[in-house]
Amino acid sequence: MNAKEVIEKLRVVFNQITNPVALIDATLKDGTPVQVTELVVGGVVTINGQPAPAGEHELSDGTKIVVGDNGVITAIMPMEEEPAVEIEVEGKKEEDMNSRFSSFESMTNEKFASYESKFASYEQRFADYEAKLNKASQVIEGLLNLTQSLAEAPTGVPDSSLKFDEQKPKTKSYDILFS
């Protein structure tokens, strides 16, 4: 393997490192933090960098995921909704629905506000990481170019006292064997 092949392999590895899979942070119902590649069947769930144990796990939002070998998600079950309670008195039924709608609306608005602030925080963090990654990429790219230049350039001035006869092809002499 020559220096150019090594440098090309380094470039491939560098590209893999600089374009990693983005992990989604989540929390289990018991408070355990987990990371998920994608919250879809086939995504991978890890706990502290290790694949999650096989079995059924419930996220803090009530979503249940079934994890198979090596932390791979095999099934996703959305959170179970509470059954609606019907009130028999007509006047109270309408009031109850209005209060339920109001509480649902305020809860939804709170969640959206929370998500918006989290997304803004994540966007800032990603922008910071992107700037750092761009700077590191430039440094590494410069080092790879320097390494390639050094691999292609001669390492020193040839010693004039050494003479190599490159014009004459080397031939074997069979005179010794057949004389």
GIJOVEN-V568553 format. One record per pair of residues at least 4 apart in sequence whose C-alpha atoms are under 7 Angstrom apart, sorted by the first residue. I is the first residue (numbers start at 0). J is the second residue. D is the distance in whole Angstrom. If there is no record, write none. Layout:
BEGIN
I;J;D
I;J;D
END
This chain:
BEGIN
0;4;6
1;5;7
2;6;6
2;150;6
3;7;6
3;147;7
4;8;6
5;9;6
6;10;6
6;143;7
6;147;7
7;11;6
8;12;6
9;13;6
10;14;6
11;15;6
12;16;6
13;17;6
14;18;6
15;19;6
20;36;7
21;36;6
22;34;6
22;35;5
22;36;5
23;34;5
23;35;5
23;36;6
24;33;6
24;34;5
24;35;6
25;32;6
25;33;5
25;34;6
26;30;6
26;31;6
26;32;4
26;33;6
26;58;6
26;59;6
27;31;5
27;32;6
27;57;6
27;58;4
27;59;5
28;57;6
28;58;5
28;59;4
32;46;7
33;44;7
33;45;6
33;46;5
34;44;6
34;45;5
34;46;6
35;42;7
35;43;6
35;44;5
35;45;6
36;42;5
36;43;5
36;44;7
37;42;5
37;43;7
38;42;6
39;72;7
40;72;5
40;73;5
40;74;6
40;75;7
41;71;6
41;72;5
41;73;6
42;71;6
42;72;5
43;70;5
43;71;4
43;72;6
44;50;6
44;51;6
44;70;5
44;71;6
44;72;7
45;49;5
45;50;4
45;51;5
45;70;6
46;50;6
46;51;6
50;69;5
50;70;4
51;70;5
52;70;6
53;66;5
53;67;5
53;68;6
53;70;7
54;65;6
54;66;5
54;67;7
55;63;7
55;64;6
55;65;4
55;66;6
56;63;6
56;64;5
56;65;6
57;61;6
57;62;6
57;63;4
57;64;6
58;62;5
58;63;6
61;78;5
62;76;6
62;77;5
62;78;4
63;75;6
63;76;5
63;77;6
63;78;7
64;72;7
64;74;6
64;75;5
64;76;6
65;72;6
65;73;6
65;74;5
65;75;6
66;70;6
66;71;5
66;72;5
66;73;6
67;71;5
67;72;6
67;73;6
86;91;7
86;92;5
88;92;6
89;93;7
90;94;7
91;95;6
92;96;6
93;97;6
94;98;6
95;99;6
96;100;6
97;101;6
98;102;6
99;103;6
100;104;6
101;105;6
102;106;6
103;107;6
104;108;6
105;109;6
106;110;6
107;111;6
108;112;6
109;113;6
110;114;6
111;115;6
112;116;6
113;117;6
114;118;6
115;119;6
116;120;6
117;121;6
118;122;6
119;123;6
120;124;6
121;125;6
122;126;6
123;127;6
124;128;6
125;129;6
126;130;6
127;131;6
128;132;6
129;133;6
130;134;6
131;135;6
132;136;6
133;137;6
134;138;6
135;139;6
136;140;6
137;141;6
138;142;6
139;143;6
140;144;6
141;145;6
142;146;6
143;147;6
144;148;6
145;149;6
146;150;6
147;151;6
148;152;6
173;177;6
174;178;6
END
